[in-house]
Amino acid sequence: MSIRKKSPDFVLFLTVMSLLSLGVIMVLSASEYKTLIDYNDSFYFFKRQLIWAAMGIAAMLLALNYDYWRLKRYIGPALIIAFVLLVLVLIPGVGREVNGARRWIGVGPIPFAPAELVKLCIIVFTAYGLAREKERVKVFTRGVLPYLIVLALAAGLILLQPDLGTAMSLAGIVFVMIFAAGARMSHLGGIGLAGVAAIGFAIVLKPYRMQRFLAFLDPWADPQGAGFHIIQGLYAIGSGGLFGLGLGQSKQKFLYLPESHTDFIFAIIGEELGFIGAALVIMLFLLFIWRGIKIAVTSQDPFASLLATGITAWVGVQAIINIGVVTGSLPVTGIPLPFISSGGTSLLFTMIAVGILLNISRFTTTR
């Protein structure tokens, strides 16, 4: 067995480019009517997504050619900056409020979501710390607790935006990384129970979250209110049948399905491309997860292995939550479908993470 610098994982690269290409096409299809009404331009979101996709590809290539271990020297300052931005976004006049949520900072005409930077920083920070303390990971107070404290601080600030979905996904990512680092099952069980309790408390604390949770249990109890998103999403998926209505032929995108180009774009995929198209998207995400796990397992550097695990969990957890919400399997919470949903900052930082993962794949073992 030997380690040598080699070509990046081509299957992973092809998988990501396939999801990204599909995303750009589906953003155009899902948003054309809404943007014609709102902006008098059917291509408004499509052009923005195309620009962000190009920027994401460029960022991915830069990360691909930047040796991953160099990230260690920047993680402290980067994490501090990320937390400062999380605080700034909550300040009126600095943070941009959209639909009652303050999640973006306006950088000129470009909205920037600090939570996406925080995800990447916490993944790198946790991977670096757990790799250094790999002998202590079974000692809760020294090997696990420090990373849970950082997670709790980040999740708390994200919940103030409010953004339960992103906080949940971040918690899921860190949980997977701690598991991969070899933490005791008793510790993991306690962390899981504490996480469920925290989510339950967050739901009870806000009436609209409780309404969404009750709507998840029975969306038809309030079809014009809290259950509206779920019902319209299910109508879209159900009407697609096996082969779909055809690309661009969605009916739900005519202002029936809210967030059709962002959080609920998977429903439009199901409607236009049918069960086959939706299954293909799920298979591509499963392929991404498989390649990511393979990279993590075949890396002999503990930092690289945990970093690959965190990035793979990032994409996997978000995809599971998004698809679960759209199909009525999970309560409604706003979280984009990686590579596919419209959204600039999310796409950019996800592509940077992919570049890092591809860079790690260049140093995995060969037999």
C-alpha positions in Angstrom: 0.0 0.0 0.0 1.4 3.4 -0.9 0.3 7.0 -0.9 1.0 9.3 -3.9 -0.5 12.4 -5.3 -2.8 11.3 -8.0 -5.8 12.5 -10.1 -8.9 13.6 -8.1 -11.9 11.3 -7.8 -13.4 11.6 -11.3 -16.7 9.8 -10.3 -17.2 12.3 -7.5 -16.4 15.2 -9.8 -18.8 13.9 -12.5 -21.6 13.4 -9.9 -21.3 16.9 -8.6 -21.3 18.4 -12.1 -24.3 16.4 -13.0 -26.2 17.6 -10.0 -25.1 21.2 -10.6 -26.1 21.1 -14.3 -29.5 19.7 -13.4 -29.9 22.3 -10.7 -29.3 25.2 -13.2 -31.9 23.7 -15.6 -34.5 23.1 -12.9 -34.0 26.6 -11.4 -34.9 28.0 -14.8 -37.9 25.7 -15.2 -39.2 26.2 -11.6 -38.8 30.0 -11.5 -39.6 31.3 -15.0 -43.2 32.2 -14.3 -42.6 33.7 -10.8 -39.7 35.9 -12.1 -41.8 37.0 -15.1 -44.4 38.2 -12.7 -42.1 39.7 -10.1 -39.2 41.0 -12.2 -40.6 41.0 -15.8 -37.8 38.6 -16.7 -38.3 34.9 -17.0 -34.5 34.3 -16.7 -33.9 36.4 -13.6 -33.1 33.6 -11.1 -31.6 31.4 -13.9 -29.0 34.1 -14.7 -28.1 34.5 -11.1 -27.8 30.8 -10.6 -25.7 30.4 -13.7 -23.3 33.1 -12.3 -23.1 31.5 -8.9 -22.6 28.1 -10.5 -19.6 29.5 -12.5 -18.2 31.1 -9.4 -18.7 27.8 -7.5 -16.9 25.8 -10.2 -14.0 28.3 -10.1 -13.9 28.1 -6.3 -14.0 24.3 -6.4 -11.0 24.2 -8.8 -9.1 26.6 -6.5 -9.8 24.4 -3.5 -8.9 21.3 -5.5 -5.5 22.6 -6.1 -4.9 23.9 -2.6 -3.5 21.2 -0.3 -6.1 20.5 2.3 -3.6 20.4 5.3 -2.9 24.1 4.8 -6.4 24.9 6.1 -5.2 24.1 9.6 -3.3 27.4 9.9 -6.3 29.5 9.1 -9.1 27.8 11.0 -8.8 29.8 14.2 -9.1 33.3 12.6 -11.7 32.0 10.1 -13.9 30.6 12.9 -13.7 33.9 14.8 -14.7 35.8 11.7 -17.5 33.4 11.0 -18.9 33.9 14.5 -18.6 37.7 14.2 -20.6 37.6 11.0 -23.2 35.4 12.7 -23.6 38.1 15.3 -23.6 41.0 12.8 -26.4 39.4 10.7 -28.7 39.7 13.7 -28.2 43.5 13.9 -31.0 45.5 12.2 -29.6 47.5 9.4 -26.7 45.1 8.9 -28.6 41.8 8.5 -31.1 41.7 5.6 -34.5 40.5 6.6 -36.5 38.3 4.2 -39.8 36.7 5.1 -39.2 37.4 8.8 -35.8 35.8 8.9 -32.5 37.7 9.2 -30.0 35.4 7.6 -28.1 37.5 5.1 -25.7 40.4 5.1 -25.9 42.6 2.0 -22.5 42.7 0.2 -23.5 45.3 -2.4 -26.3 43.7 -4.4 -25.2 40.2 -3.3 -26.7 38.6 -0.2 -24.2 36.7 1.9 -25.3 34.0 4.4 -22.8 33.7 7.2 -24.2 30.4 8.3 -22.8 28.7 5.2 -19.3 29.9 6.1 -19.8 28.7 9.7 -20.6 25.2 8.4 -17.3 25.0 6.6 -15.3 26.5 9.5 -16.8 24.2 12.1 -16.2 21.1 9.9 -12.5 22.0 9.5 -12.2 23.0 13.2 -13.9 19.8 14.4 -11.8 17.6 12.1 -8.6 19.3 13.2 -9.4 19.0 16.9 -10.7 15.5 16.8 -7.7 14.3 14.8 -5.3 15.9 17.3 -7.2 14.5 20.3 -7.9 11.1 18.8 -6.7 9.3 21.9 -9.0 11.4 24.1 -12.2 11.1 22.0 -13.5 8.5 24.4 -13.2 11.0 27.3 -16.3 13.1 27.0 -15.1 16.2 28.8 -11.8 16.5 27.0 -12.4 14.8 23.7 -16.0 15.7 22.8 -17.4 18.4 24.9 -15.3 21.3 23.5 -16.7 20.7 20.0 -20.2 20.4 21.3 -19.8 23.8 23.0 -18.7 25.4 19.8 -21.6 23.7 18.0 -24.0 24.9 20.6 -22.8 28.5 20.2 -23.1 28.4 16.5 -26.5 26.6 16.5 -27.8 29.1 19.1 -26.9 32.1 16.9 -28.4 30.4 13.9 -31.6 29.7 15.7 -31.9 33.5 16.5 -32.1 34.3 12.8 -34.3 32.1 13.0 -33.1 29.0 11.0 -33.9 25.7 12.6 -33.1 23.7 9.5 -29.5 24.9 9.2 -28.9 24.5 13.0 -30.2 20.9 12.7 -28.1 20.1 9.7 -25.0 21.5 11.4 -25.7 19.4 14.5 -26.1 16.3 12.3 -22.8 17.0 10.6 -20.8 17.3 13.9 -22.6 14.2 15.3 -21.5 12.1 12.3 -17.9 13.4 12.7 -17.8 12.6 16.4 -19.1 9.1 15.6 -16.5 8.7 12.9 -13.7 9.8 15.3 -14.6 6.8 17.6 -16.6 8.3 20.4 -18.2 5.9 22.9 -21.7 4.8 22.0 -23.0 5.8 25.4 -21.7 9.4 24.8 -23.3 9.4 21.3 -26.6 8.2 22.7 -26.5 11.0 25.3 -25.7 13.6 22.6 -28.5 12.2 20.4 -31.1 12.5 23.2 -29.9 16.0 24.1 -30.2 17.0 20.5 -33.7 15.7 20.2 -34.7 17.5 23.4 -33.1 20.7 22.1 -35.0 20.4 18.8 -38.2 19.7 20.7 -37.7 22.8 22.9 -37.0 24.9 19.8 -40.2 23.7 18.2 -42.3 24.4 21.3 -40.7 27.8 21.8 -42.0 29.2 18.5 -45.7 28.8 17.7 -45.1 28.7 13.9 -42.7 25.8 14.3 -45.3 23.9 16.4 -47.8 24.6 13.6 -45.4 23.2 11.1 -44.8 20.1 13.2 -48.5 19.5 13.6 -49.0 20.0 9.9 -46.4 17.4 9.2 -48.5 14.9 11.3 -51.7 15.8 9.4 -51.3 18.5 6.7 -54.9 18.2 5.6 -56.0 19.4 9.0 -55.0 22.9 7.8 -54.7 22.7 4.0 -54.7 26.5 3.5 -52.3 27.3 6.3 -49.5 25.3 7.9 -50.2 22.2 5.7 -50.2 24.2 2.4 -46.5 23.6 1.5 -46.6 19.9 2.2 -49.9 19.3 0.3 -48.8 21.3 -2.8 -45.4 19.5 -2.8 -47.2 16.1 -2.7 -49.5 17.2 -5.5 -46.5 18.1 -7.6 -44.7 14.8 -7.0 -47.9 12.7 -7.3 -48.9 14.3 -10.6 -45.5 13.5 -12.1 -46.2 9.8 -12.2 -43.4 7.5 -13.6 -42.1 9.7 -16.4 -43.2 13.2 -15.4 -45.1 15.9 -17.2 -42.1 16.9 -19.2 -39.4 19.5 -18.6 -40.9 23.0 -18.2 -44.5 21.5 -17.9 -45.0 21.9 -14.2 -48.4 23.2 -13.1 -47.4 23.8 -9.4 -44.8 26.4 -10.4 -47.6 28.8 -11.4 -47.6 30.2 -7.9 -49.3 27.2 -6.3 -46.2 25.8 -4.7 -44.2 28.3 -2.5 -40.4 28.3 -2.8 -40.6 26.1 -5.9 -37.1 27.1 -7.1 -35.5 26.9 -3.6 -36.5 24.6 -0.8 -39.2 22.7 -2.7 -37.4 22.3 -6.1 -37.4 18.5 -5.6 -41.2 18.6 -5.9 -40.8 20.2 -9.3 -38.3 17.6 -10.3 -40.8 14.9 -9.4 -43.6 16.7 -11.3 -41.6 17.3 -14.5 -39.2 14.4 -14.6 -41.4 11.9 -12.7 -40.4 9.1 -10.4 -37.4 8.2 -12.7 -36.0 11.7 -12.6 -36.5 12.0 -8.8 -34.9 8.6 -8.3 -32.0 9.6 -10.4 -31.4 12.6 -8.2 -31.5 10.5 -5.1 -29.1 8.0 -6.7 -26.7 10.8 -7.5 -26.7 11.9 -3.9 -26.1 8.3 -2.8 -23.3 8.1 -5.2 -21.8 11.3 -3.7 -22.1 9.8 -0.2 -20.4 6.6 -1.3 -17.5 8.3 -2.9 -17.1 10.6 0.0 -17.1 7.7 2.5 -14.5 5.9 0.2 -12.3 8.9 0.3 -12.6 9.2 4.1 -11.8 5.5 4.6 -8.8 5.4 2.3 -7.1 8.4 3.7 -4.3 7.7 6.1 -4.3 11.2 7.5 -6.8 11.4 10.4 -7.5 15.1 9.7 -8.2 14.4 6.1 -10.4 11.4 7.0 -12.5 13.4 9.4 -12.6 16.4 7.1 -13.9 14.2 4.2 -16.5 12.7 6.6 -17.7 16.2 7.6 -18.0 17.4 4.0 -19.8 14.2 3.0 -22.2 14.5 5.9 -22.8 18.2 5.0 -24.2 17.2 1.6 -25.9 14.0 2.8 -27.6 15.5 5.8 -28.9 18.5 3.8 -30.2 16.3 1.0 -31.9 13.9 3.4 -33.6 16.8 5.3 -34.7 18.6 2.1 -36.1 15.5 0.4 -37.7 14.4 3.6 -39.5 17.7 4.0 -40.7 17.8 0.4 -42.0 14.2 0.5 -43.8 14.9 3.8 -41.5 12.6 5.7 -40.1 15.4 7.9 -41.6 18.6 9.3 -41.2 21.6 7.0 -38.0 23.6 7.6 -36.2 25.8 5.2 -33.1 24.1 3.9 -31.9 24.0 0.3 -31.2 20.9 -1.8 -27.4 20.9 -2.3 -26.2 21.8 -5.9 -29.8 22.1 -7.1 -31.8 24.7 -5.2 -31.5 28.4 -6.1 -29.2 30.2 -3.6 -25.8 31.8 -4.1 -23.9 31.5 -0.8 -25.0 27.9 -0.1 -23.9 26.8 -3.6 -20.6 28.6 -3.4 -19.5 27.2 -0.1 -20.8 23.7 -0.9 -18.6 23.8 -4.1 -15.6 25.0 -2.0 -16.2 22.0 0.2 -16.4 19.7 -2.8 -13.0 21.1 -4.0 -11.5 20.3 -0.6 -12.9 16.7 -0.8 -11.5 16.3 -4.3 -8.2 17.5 -3.0 -8.2 14.9 -0.2 -9.0 12.2 -2.8 -5.6 13.0 -4.5 -3.8 11.7 -1.4 -5.8 8.6 -0.6 -4.2 5.2 -0.5 -3.8 3.1 -3.6 -3.4 -0.7 -3.7 
